[in-house]
Amino acid sequence: MSLQIIKISRPTKIELIRLRKRLALARRYYNILKDRETFLLQSFRDTYMRLVEDRRLLNKLLGEALNSYYTALSIHGWQSIIEQAGVVREEAVFKATYKNILGVWVYGFEPGARISPQPQLLPELAGLQRVRNDILTLIARIAENERALINIGMEISRLRRIVNTLEKVYIPRLEKTIRYLSMKFDEMQREDTVRTLRVKRMLEAR
């Protein structure tokens, strides 16, 4: 679809100057948004790599915890595990905060007080006690990174729409309008020059 020029009720040279200022501002705004999009893409990639690494480590720790749990279950039975679970009175608490990543607000999560070891628990659950605080920390980091990916991705999508509009529609229309008005004023100036020369020759002929 061909781009149409911007409609101007009374095209003047002052309006042409304003259009050139708008074009310069639009190009500068475009460059700023393009740079921000690049930085956000890099941040998105770094966050994704951290998320993958945290998930890999979480799976490893969960494997250790499950081995400890199933060992205790196979030795002492289900009823004993239920009784042992009632001994632990502490709850896992997470604190929610806000973080700003290149102008994008994301949630930050971190576990509260660390759960203290429970010496009265079965010895077979020692492996579970050893890794549970690390598991809670990783869960908080994974939740934070997943939320950050969603928010950064939405901001990148919004920036791309604006950048594409500037690049494909707004800036080309300004350039086309400026070219049209420049040609129009140049033509008017040539006509004035020719008219002036004709008047001058007529006056000289008298």
GIDA-V469899 format. One record per pair of residues at least 4 apart in sequence whose ideal C-beta (glycine too) atoms are under 8 Angstrom apart, sorted by the first residue. I is the first residue (numbers start at 1). GAP is how many residues later the second one is. If there is no record, write none. Layout:
BEGIN
I;GAP / I;GAP
END
This chain:
BEGIN
3;166 / 3;169 / 3;170 / 3;173 / 4;169 / 4;172 / 5;168 / 5;171 / 5;172 / 5;175 / 6;13 / 6;167 / 6;168 / 6;171 / 8;7 / 8;169 / 8;173 / 10;5 / 11;4 / 11;5 / 11;170 / 11;173 / 12;4 / 13;4 / 13;172 / 14;4 / 15;4 / 15;166 / 16;4 / 16;162 / 16;165 / 16;166 / 16;169 / 17;4 / 18;4 / 19;4 / 19;155 / 19;158 / 19;159 / 19;162 / 20;4 / 20;158 / 21;4 / 22;4 / 22;152 / 23;4 / 23;148 / 23;151 / 23;152 / 23;155 / 24;4 / 25;4 / 26;4 / 26;140 / 26;144 / 26;145 / 26;148 / 27;4 / 27;144 / 28;4 / 29;4 / 29;137 / 30;4 / 30;133 / 30;136 / 30;137 / 30;141 / 31;4 / 32;4 / 33;4 / 33;126 / 33;129 / 33;130 / 33;133 / 34;4 / 34;129 / 35;4 / 36;4 / 36;66 / 36;67 / 36;123 / 37;4 / 37;119 / 37;122 / 37;123 / 37;126 / 38;4 / 39;4 / 39;63 / 40;4 / 40;62 / 40;64 / 40;112 / 40;115 / 40;116 / 40;119 / 41;4 / 41;115 / 42;4 / 43;4 / 43;58 / 43;59 / 43;109 / 44;4 / 44;105 / 44;108 / 44;109 / 44;112 / 45;4 / 46;4 / 47;4 / 47;98 / 47;101 / 47;102 / 47;105 / 48;4 / 48;97 / 48;101 / 49;4 / 50;4 / 50;91 / 50;95 / 51;4 / 51;91 / 51;94 / 51;95 / 51;98 / 52;4 / 53;4 / 54;4 / 54;84 / 54;87 / 54;88 / 54;91 / 55;4 / 55;87 / 56;4 / 57;4 / 57;81 / 58;4 / 58;77 / 58;80 / 58;81 / 58;84 / 59;4 / 60;4 / 61;4 / 61;70 / 61;73 / 61;74 / 61;77 / 62;4 / 62;73 / 63;4 / 64;4 / 64;63 / 64;64 / 64;66 / 64;67 / 65;4 / 65;62 / 65;63 / 65;66 / 65;67 / 65;70 / 66;4 / 67;4 / 67;60 / 68;4 / 68;56 / 68;57 / 68;58 / 68;59 / 68;60 / 69;4 / 69;12 / 69;56 / 69;59 / 70;4 / 71;4 / 71;53 / 72;4 / 72;8 / 72;9 / 72;12 / 72;50 / 72;52 / 72;53 / 73;4 / 73;5 / 73;8 / 75;49 / 76;4 / 76;5 / 76;46 / 76;48 / 77;4 / 78;4 / 79;4 / 80;4 / 80;42 / 81;4 / 82;4 / 83;4 / 84;4 / 84;37 / 84;38 / 84;41 / 87;31 / 87;33 / 87;34 / 88;27 / 88;30 / 88;33 / 90;25 / 90;26 / 92;19 / 92;20 / 92;23 / 92;44 / 93;18 / 93;19 / 93;20 / 94;15 / 94;16 / 94;17 / 94;18 / 94;42 / 94;46 / 95;14 / 95;15 / 95;16 / 95;17 / 96;11 / 96;12 / 96;13 / 97;10 / 97;11 / 97;12 / 97;13 / 98;7 / 98;8 / 98;9 / 98;10 / 99;6 / 99;7 / 99;8 / 99;9 / 99;45 / 99;49 / 100;4 / 100;5 / 100;6 / 101;5 / 101;47 / 101;50 / 101;51 / 103;52 / 104;44 / 104;47 / 104;48 / 104;51 / 105;46 / 106;38 / 106;41 / 106;42 / 106;45 / 106;46 / 107;36 / 107;37 / 107;40 / 107;41 / 108;36 / 109;31 / 109;32 / 109;34 / 109;35 / 110;27 / 110;30 / 111;22 / 111;25 / 111;26 / 111;29 / 114;19 / 115;17 / 115;18 / 115;21 / 117;12 / 118;11 / 121;4 / 121;5 / 121;8 / 125;4 / 126;4 / 127;4 / 128;4 / 131;4 / 132;4 / 133;4 / 134;4 / 135;4 / 136;4 / 137;4 / 138;4 / 139;4 / 140;4 / 141;4 / 142;4 / 143;4 / 144;4 / 145;4 / 146;4 / 147;4 / 148;4 / 149;4 / 150;4 / 151;4 / 152;4 / 153;4 / 154;4 / 155;4 / 156;4 / 157;4 / 158;4 / 159;4 / 160;4 / 161;4 / 162;4 / 163;4 / 164;4 / 165;4 / 165;5 / 166;4 / 166;5 / 167;4 / 168;4 / 169;4 / 170;4 / 171;4 / 172;4 / 173;4 / 174;4 / 175;4 / 176;4 / 177;4 / 178;4 / 179;4 / 180;4 / 181;4 / 182;4 / 183;4 / 184;4 / 185;4 / 186;4 / 187;4 / 188;4 / 189;4 / 190;4 / 191;4 / 192;4 / 193;4 / 194;4 / 195;4 / 196;4 / 197;4 / 198;4 / 199;4 / 200;4 / 201;4 / 202;4
END
